[in-house]
């Protein structure tokens, strides 16, 4: 196995396994924040802020994962490595 094949298989693994898993985790964190904010802790303003924090961190996580995915795609296109 050459170095290029190794890097391609490693990037393919991250692209098909790790990034979708991170998307799923961020999605569930965002959903948990929505449920806390609107349904579970509806009457307690201090506890609702915890739900808002979960929603915020879910959105930040989405942005980070999308940025990582885009950067990897940009580097792959720049170096001519096809996945």
N, CA, C and O atoms as a GROMACS GRO file, in nm:
protein
  332
    1UNK      N    1   0.085  -0.117   0.000
    1UNK     CA    2   0.000   0.000   0.000
    1UNK      C    3   0.089   0.123   0.000
    1UNK      O    4   0.178   0.138   0.084
    2UNK      N    5   0.065   0.211  -0.094
    2UNK     CA    6   0.143   0.333  -0.101
    2UNK      C    7   0.088   0.436  -0.003
    2UNK      O    8  -0.020   0.420   0.054
    3UNK      N    9   0.164   0.542   0.013
    3UNK     CA   10   0.123   0.648   0.105
    3UNK      C   11  -0.004   0.716   0.055
    3UNK      O   12  -0.092   0.749   0.134
    4UNK      N   13  -0.012   0.737  -0.076
    4UNK     CA   14  -0.131   0.802  -0.132
    4UNK      C   15  -0.255   0.716  -0.110
    4UNK      O   16  -0.362   0.769  -0.079
    5UNK      N   17  -0.243   0.584  -0.126
    5UNK     CA   18  -0.357   0.495  -0.101
    5UNK      C   19  -0.396   0.496   0.046
    5UNK      O   20  -0.515   0.492   0.079
    6UNK      N   21  -0.296   0.501   0.135
    6UNK     CA   22  -0.325   0.506   0.277
    6UNK      C   23  -0.399   0.634   0.314
    6UNK      O   24  -0.499   0.630   0.387
    7UNK      N   25  -0.351   0.747   0.264
    7UNK     CA   26  -0.415   0.875   0.294
    7UNK      C   27  -0.556   0.878   0.235
    7UNK      O   28  -0.649   0.928   0.300
    8UNK      N   29  -0.572   0.826   0.115
    8UNK     CA   30  -0.704   0.822   0.053
    8UNK      C   31  -0.800   0.736   0.132
    8UNK      O   32  -0.916   0.774   0.151
    9UNK      N   33  -0.755   0.620   0.179
    9UNK     CA   34  -0.844   0.533   0.258
    9UNK      C   35  -0.874   0.595   0.394
    9UNK      O   36  -0.986   0.580   0.444
   10UNK      N   37  -0.779   0.665   0.454
   10UNK     CA   38  -0.802   0.732   0.581
   10UNK      C   39  -0.903   0.845   0.565
   10UNK      O   40  -0.993   0.860   0.648
   11UNK      N   41  -0.889   0.924   0.461
   11UNK     CA   42  -0.983   1.033   0.436
   11UNK      C   43  -1.120   0.978   0.402
   11UNK      O   44  -1.222   1.033   0.445
   12UNK      N   45  -1.125   0.870   0.327
   12UNK     CA   46  -1.252   0.807   0.294
   12UNK      C   47  -1.322   0.756   0.421
   12UNK      O   48  -1.444   0.768   0.434
   13UNK      N   49  -1.246   0.700   0.515
   13UNK     CA   50  -1.303   0.655   0.641
   13UNK      C   51  -1.365   0.772   0.718
   13UNK      O   52  -1.477   0.761   0.767
   14UNK      N   53  -1.291   0.882   0.729
   14UNK     CA   54  -1.344   0.999   0.799
   14UNK      C   55  -1.465   1.056   0.728
   14UNK      O   56  -1.561   1.099   0.792
   15UNK      N   57  -1.460   1.055   0.595
   15UNK     CA   58  -1.569   1.113   0.517
   15UNK      C   59  -1.696   1.029   0.525
   15UNK      O   60  -1.806   1.084   0.522
   16UNK      N   61  -1.683   0.899   0.535
   16UNK     CA   62  -1.801   0.813   0.536
   16UNK      C   63  -1.845   0.769   0.675
   16UNK      O   64  -1.959   0.725   0.691
   17UNK      N   65  -1.758   0.779   0.775
   17UNK     CA   66  -1.793   0.730   0.908
   17UNK      C   67  -1.791   0.837   1.016
   17UNK      O   68  -1.890   0.856   1.087
   18UNK      N   69  -1.683   0.907   1.030
   18UNK     CA   70  -1.665   0.997   1.142
   18UNK      C   71  -1.750   1.124   1.127
   18UNK      O   72  -1.818   1.164   1.221
   19UNK      N   73  -1.748   1.185   1.011
   19UNK     CA   74  -1.824   1.309   0.992
   19UNK      C   75  -1.975   1.286   1.003
   19UNK      O   76  -2.041   1.366   1.068
   20UNK      N   77  -2.032   1.181   0.943
   20UNK     CA   78  -2.175   1.157   0.968
   20UNK      C   79  -2.207   1.129   1.115
   20UNK      O   80  -2.313   1.169   1.164
   21UNK      N   81  -2.117   1.062   1.186
   21UNK     CA   82  -2.138   1.038   1.329
   21UNK      C   83  -2.137   1.171   1.406
   21UNK      O   84  -2.220   1.191   1.494
   22UNK      N   85  -2.046   1.260   1.372
   22UNK     CA   86  -2.042   1.390   1.437
   22UNK      C   87  -2.168   1.472   1.407
   22UNK      O   88  -2.221   1.540   1.495
   23UNK      N   89  -2.216   1.464   1.282
   23UNK     CA   90  -2.341   1.531   1.247
   23UNK      C   91  -2.456   1.477   1.332
   23UNK      O   92  -2.539   1.555   1.381
   24UNK      N   93  -2.462   1.347   1.350
   24UNK     CA   94  -2.570   1.286   1.428
   24UNK      C   95  -2.561   1.330   1.574
   24UNK      O   96  -2.663   1.360   1.636
   25UNK      N   97  -2.441   1.335   1.630
   25UNK     CA   98  -2.424   1.377   1.769
   25UNK      C   99  -2.468   1.524   1.786
   25UNK      O  100  -2.538   1.557   1.881
   26UNK      N  101  -2.426   1.610   1.694
   26UNK     CA  102  -2.465   1.751   1.702
   26UNK      C  103  -2.616   1.768   1.686
   26UNK      O  104  -2.677   1.853   1.750
   27UNK      N  105  -2.676   1.688   1.600
   27UNK     CA  106  -2.820   1.694   1.580
   27UNK      C  107  -2.894   1.655   1.707
   27UNK      O  108  -2.991   1.721   1.745
   28UNK      N  109  -2.850   1.549   1.774
   28UNK     CA  110  -2.915   1.507   1.897
   28UNK      C  111  -2.893   1.607   2.011
   28UNK      O  112  -2.981   1.626   2.094
   29UNK      N  113  -2.777   1.670   2.015
   29UNK     CA  114  -2.754   1.774   2.115
   29UNK      C  115  -2.849   1.891   2.091
   29UNK      O  116  -2.906   1.945   2.186
   30UNK      N  117  -2.865   1.929   1.966
   30UNK     CA  118  -2.957   2.038   1.933
   30UNK      C  119  -3.101   2.000   1.969
   30UNK      O  120  -3.174   2.081   2.026
   31UNK      N  121  -3.142   1.878   1.935
   31UNK     CA  122  -3.277   1.833   1.969
   31UNK      C  123  -3.299   1.828   2.119
   31UNK      O  124  -3.406   1.865   2.167
   32UNK      N  125  -3.199   1.783   2.195
   32UNK     CA  126  -3.212   1.778   2.340
   32UNK      C  127  -3.231   1.920   2.395
   32UNK      O  128  -3.308   1.940   2.489
   33UNK      N  129  -3.161   2.017   2.339
   33UNK     CA  130  -3.178   2.155   2.381
   33UNK      C  131  -3.318   2.206   2.350
   33UNK      O  132  -3.377   2.279   2.431
   34UNK      N  133  -3.372   2.169   2.235
   34UNK     CA  134  -3.509   2.210   2.200
   34UNK      C  135  -3.609   2.150   2.298
   34UNK      O  136  -3.698   2.219   2.345
   35UNK      N  137  -3.594   2.022   2.327
   35UNK     CA  138  -3.687   1.958   2.421
   35UNK      C  139  -3.676   2.018   2.560
   35UNK      O  140  -3.778   2.037   2.627
   36UNK      N  141  -3.555   2.050   2.604
   36UNK     CA  142  -3.540   2.112   2.735
   36UNK      C  143  -3.601   2.252   2.737
   36UNK      O  144  -3.670   2.289   2.832
   37UNK      N  145  -3.576   2.327   2.634
   37UNK     CA  146  -3.620   2.466   2.632
   37UNK      C  147  -3.772   2.478   2.620
   37UNK      O  148  -3.833   2.559   2.690
   38UNK      N  149  -3.832   2.400   2.532
   38UNK     CA  150  -3.975   2.418   2.505
   38UNK      C  151  -4.066   2.323   2.582
   38UNK      O  152  -4.183   2.357   2.606
   39UNK      N  153  -4.019   2.207   2.622
   39UNK     CA  154  -4.109   2.108   2.679
   39UNK      C  155  -4.077   2.070   2.824
   39UNK      O  156  -4.166   2.075   2.909
   40UNK      N  157  -3.955   2.034   2.852
   40UNK     CA  158  -3.921   1.977   2.982
   40UNK      C  159  -3.916   2.084   3.091
   40UNK      O  160  -3.979   2.070   3.196
   41UNK      N  161  -3.841   2.191   3.066
   41UNK     CA  162  -3.818   2.293   3.169
   41UNK      C  163  -3.884   2.424   3.129
   41UNK      O  164  -3.822   2.530   3.135
   42UNK      N  165  -4.006   2.418   3.090
   42UNK     CA  166  -4.077   2.531   3.035
   42UNK      C  167  -4.103   2.641   3.139
   42UNK      O  168  -4.100   2.759   3.103
   43UNK      N  169  -4.127   2.606   3.265
   43UNK     CA  170  -4.163   2.705   3.365
   43UNK      C  171  -4.044   2.769   3.437
   43UNK      O  172  -4.058   2.878   3.492
   44UNK      N  173  -3.930   2.704   3.436
   44UNK     CA  174  -3.814   2.752   3.512
   44UNK      C  175  -3.720   2.830   3.419
   44UNK      O  176  -3.654   2.770   3.335
   45UNK      N  177  -3.714   2.962   3.432
   45UNK     CA  178  -3.629   3.040   3.341
   45UNK      C  179  -3.480   3.007   3.353
   45UNK      O  180  -3.408   3.010   3.254
   46UNK      N  181  -3.435   2.976   3.473
   46UNK     CA  182  -3.293   2.943   3.489
   46UNK      C  183  -3.260   2.810   3.423
   46UNK      O  184  -3.153   2.795   3.364
   47UNK      N  185  -3.352   2.715   3.430
   47UNK     CA  186  -3.328   2.585   3.368
   47UNK      C  187  -3.346   2.592   3.217
   47UNK      O  188  -3.285   2.514   3.144
   48UNK      N  189  -3.427   2.686   3.170
   48UNK     CA  190  -3.443   2.701   3.025
   48UNK      C  191  -3.314   2.748   2.959
   48UNK      O  192  -3.288   2.717   2.843
   49UNK      N  193  -3.234   2.823   3.034
   49UNK     CA  194  -3.107   2.869   2.978
   49UNK      C  195  -3.014   2.751   2.948
   49UNK      O  196  -2.931   2.758   2.857
   50UNK      N  197  -3.028   2.643   3.024
   50UNK     CA  198  -2.950   2.522   2.994
   50UNK      C  199  -2.990   2.464   2.859
   50UNK      O  200  -2.905   2.422   2.781
   51UNK      N  201  -3.120   2.461   2.832
   51UNK     CA  202  -3.166   2.415   2.702
   51UNK      C  203  -3.118   2.504   2.590
   51UNK      O  204  -3.082   2.456   2.482
   52UNK      N  205  -3.117   2.636   2.615
   52UNK     CA  206  -3.066   2.729   2.514
   52UNK      C  207  -2.918   2.706   2.489
   52UNK      O  208  -2.871   2.717   2.376
   53UNK      N  209  -2.843   2.673   2.595
   53UNK     CA  210  -2.701   2.644   2.578
   53UNK      C  211  -2.680   2.519   2.493
   53UNK      O  212  -2.590   2.516   2.409
   54UNK      N  213  -2.762   2.416   2.514
   54UNK     CA  214  -2.752   2.296   2.432
   54UNK      C  215  -2.780   2.328   2.285
   54UNK      O  216  -2.711   2.279   2.196
   55UNK      N  217  -2.881   2.410   2.261
   55UNK     CA  218  -2.911   2.447   2.122
   55UNK      C  219  -2.796   2.525   2.060
   55UNK      O  220  -2.759   2.501   1.945
   56UNK      N  221  -2.739   2.618   2.138
   56UNK     CA  222  -2.628   2.697   2.088
   56UNK      C  223  -2.507   2.609   2.056
   56UNK      O  224  -2.445   2.625   1.951
   57UNK      N  225  -2.474   2.517   2.147
   57UNK     CA  226  -2.359   2.430   2.123
   57UNK      C  227  -2.385   2.333   2.007
   57UNK      O  228  -2.292   2.295   1.936
   58UNK      N  229  -2.510   2.294   1.989
   58UNK     CA  230  -2.543   2.212   1.873
   58UNK      C  231  -2.520   2.286   1.743
   58UNK      O  232  -2.466   2.229   1.648
   59UNK      N  233  -2.560   2.412   1.737
   59UNK     CA  234  -2.539   2.493   1.616
   59UNK      C  235  -2.391   2.519   1.594
   59UNK      O  236  -2.343   2.511   1.480
   60UNK      N  237  -2.317   2.549   1.700
   60UNK     CA  238  -2.173   2.569   1.687
   60UNK      C  239  -2.106   2.440   1.638
   60UNK      O  240  -2.016   2.444   1.554
   61UNK      N  241  -2.150   2.326   1.691
   61UNK     CA  242  -2.095   2.198   1.648
   61UNK      C  243  -2.121   2.173   1.501
   61UNK      O  244  -2.034   2.125   1.429
   62UNK      N  245  -2.244   2.204   1.455
   62UNK     CA  246  -2.274   2.191   1.312
   62UNK      C  247  -2.178   2.275   1.229
   62UNK      O  248  -2.125   2.228   1.128
   63UNK      N  249  -2.156   2.399   1.270
   63UNK     CA  250  -2.068   2.488   1.195
   63UNK      C  251  -1.925   2.435   1.191
   63UNK      O  252  -1.859   2.442   1.088
   64UNK      N  253  -1.878   2.382   1.302
   64UNK     CA  254  -1.741   2.330   1.307
   64UNK      C  255  -1.728   2.206   1.217
   64UNK      O  256  -1.631   2.193   1.143
   65UNK      N  257  -1.825   2.116   1.225
   65UNK     CA  258  -1.818   1.993   1.145
   65UNK      C  259  -1.828   2.025   0.996
   65UNK      O  260  -1.757   1.967   0.915
   66UNK      N  261  -1.917   2.117   0.959
   66UNK     CA  262  -1.928   2.155   0.818
   66UNK      C  263  -1.800   2.221   0.771
   66UNK      O  264  -1.756   2.197   0.658
   67UNK      N  265  -1.738   2.303   0.855
   67UNK     CA  266  -1.611   2.366   0.818
   67UNK      C  267  -1.501   2.264   0.800
   67UNK      O  268  -1.422   2.273   0.706
   68UNK      N  269  -1.495   2.165   0.891
   68UNK     CA  270  -1.394   2.059   0.876
   68UNK      C  271  -1.416   1.982   0.747
   68UNK      O  272  -1.321   1.955   0.674
   69UNK      N  273  -1.540   1.948   0.720
   69UNK     CA  274  -1.572   1.872   0.599
   69UNK      C  275  -1.536   1.952   0.474
   69UNK      O  276  -1.479   1.897   0.379
   70UNK      N  277  -1.568   2.080   0.473
   70UNK     CA  278  -1.535   2.165   0.359
   70UNK      C  279  -1.386   2.181   0.341
   70UNK      O  280  -1.337   2.181   0.228
   71UNK      N  281  -1.312   2.195   0.451
   71UNK     CA  282  -1.167   2.208   0.442
   71UNK      C  283  -1.104   2.082   0.386
   71UNK      O  284  -1.013   2.089   0.303
   72UNK      N  285  -1.151   1.967   0.430
   72UNK     CA  286  -1.098   1.840   0.378
   72UNK      C  287  -1.127   1.830   0.228
   72UNK      O  288  -1.039   1.791   0.151
   73UNK      N  289  -1.248   1.866   0.188
   73UNK     CA  290  -1.283   1.862   0.044
   73UNK      C  291  -1.197   1.959  -0.037
   73UNK      O  292  -1.155   1.926  -0.147
   74UNK      N  293  -1.172   2.078   0.018
   74UNK     CA  294  -1.090   2.175  -0.050
   74UNK      C  295  -0.947   2.124  -0.066
   74UNK      O  296  -0.888   2.138  -0.173
   75UNK      N  297  -0.891   2.065   0.039
   75UNK     CA  298  -0.756   2.012   0.030
   75UNK      C  299  -0.748   1.894  -0.066
   75UNK      O  300  -0.650   1.880  -0.139
   76UNK      N  301  -0.851   1.810  -0.066
   76UNK     CA  302  -0.852   1.698  -0.161
   76UNK      C  303  -0.853   1.747  -0.303
   76UNK      O  304  -0.781   1.695  -0.388
   77UNK      N  305  -0.934   1.846  -0.330
   77UNK     CA  306  -0.939   1.902  -0.465
   77UNK      C  307  -0.811   1.972  -0.503
   77UNK      O  308  -0.770   1.968  -0.619
   78UNK      N  309  -0.746   2.037  -0.408
   78UNK     CA  310  -0.621   2.109  -0.436
   78UNK      C  311  -0.507   2.014  -0.468
   78UNK      O  312  -0.425   2.042  -0.556
   79UNK      N  313  -0.501   1.903  -0.396
   79UNK     CA  314  -0.392   1.809  -0.417
   79UNK      C  315  -0.425   1.701  -0.517
   79UNK      O  316  -0.340   1.616  -0.546
   80UNK      N  317  -0.544   1.701  -0.571
   80UNK     CA  318  -0.581   1.604  -0.674
   80UNK      C  319  -0.601   1.463  -0.622
   80UNK      O  320  -0.583   1.367  -0.696
   81UNK      N  321  -0.637   1.451  -0.497
   81UNK     CA  322  -0.661   1.320  -0.440
   81UNK      C  323  -0.810   1.293  -0.450
   81UNK      O  324  -0.890   1.364  -0.390
   82UNK      N  325  -0.848   1.193  -0.525
   82UNK     CA  326  -0.989   1.158  -0.539
   82UNK      C  327  -1.030   1.054  -0.439
   82UNK      O  328  -0.956   0.959  -0.412
   83UNK      N  329  -1.148   1.072  -0.383
   83UNK     CA  330  -1.199   0.975  -0.287
   83UNK      C  331  -1.306   0.893  -0.353
   83UNK      O  332  -1.364   0.804  -0.291
   0.00000   0.00000   0.00000
